[in-house]
Amino acid sequence: MTEFLTAKQIQTERQISEPSFYRLIRLGVLPQGERVGLRGRRWRRDVIERAFAALNSRDAA
């Protein structure tokens, strides 16, 4: 089963600030997330993990 995360959960787990999280979305590093309800967004854990893995490998190069 796919686990969905809130922005706050991602920020806490990855130890990044809210502005940094949304900056990564604006830059296209992280996905926009999926709509939940009228205003909410959630992110699939597997998608977020792949995005951060790609970011870390790009930074290491």
C-alpha positions in Angstrom: 0.0 0.0 0.0 1.3 3.4 -0.9 2.0 5.8 2.0 1.2 9.4 1.6 3.0 12.2 3.5 2.1 15.7 4.3 4.5 18.6 3.7 5.1 18.9 7.4 6.0 15.2 7.7 8.5 15.5 4.8 10.0 18.6 6.3 10.4 16.9 9.7 11.8 13.6 8.3 14.3 15.3 6.0 15.1 18.1 8.4 14.4 20.9 6.0 12.6 24.2 6.5 9.3 25.0 5.0 10.7 27.6 2.6 13.4 25.2 1.5 10.7 22.5 0.8 8.6 24.8 -1.3 11.7 26.2 -3.1 12.6 22.6 -4.1 9.1 22.2 -5.6 9.4 25.5 -7.5 12.8 24.4 -8.9 11.3 21.1 -10.1 13.5 19.0 -7.8 10.4 17.7 -5.8 7.1 16.9 -7.4 4.0 19.1 -6.9 2.2 16.4 -4.9 -1.2 15.0 -5.4 -4.4 16.8 -4.6 -6.4 15.6 -1.7 -9.7 17.3 -1.3 -10.1 20.9 -2.4 -6.9 22.4 -1.0 -4.8 19.6 0.4 -1.7 18.0 -1.1 0.0 14.8 -0.2 3.2 13.2 -1.6 3.9 9.5 -2.1 6.7 8.3 0.1 8.4 6.4 -2.7 8.3 9.4 -5.1 9.8 11.7 -2.4 12.5 9.1 -1.5 13.5 8.8 -5.2 13.6 12.6 -5.6 15.9 13.1 -2.6 18.1 10.2 -3.7 18.5 11.9 -7.1 19.2 15.2 -5.4 21.8 13.7 -3.2 23.5 11.8 -6.0 23.5 15.0 -8.1 25.1 16.9 -5.2 27.8 14.3 -4.7 28.8 14.4 -8.4 
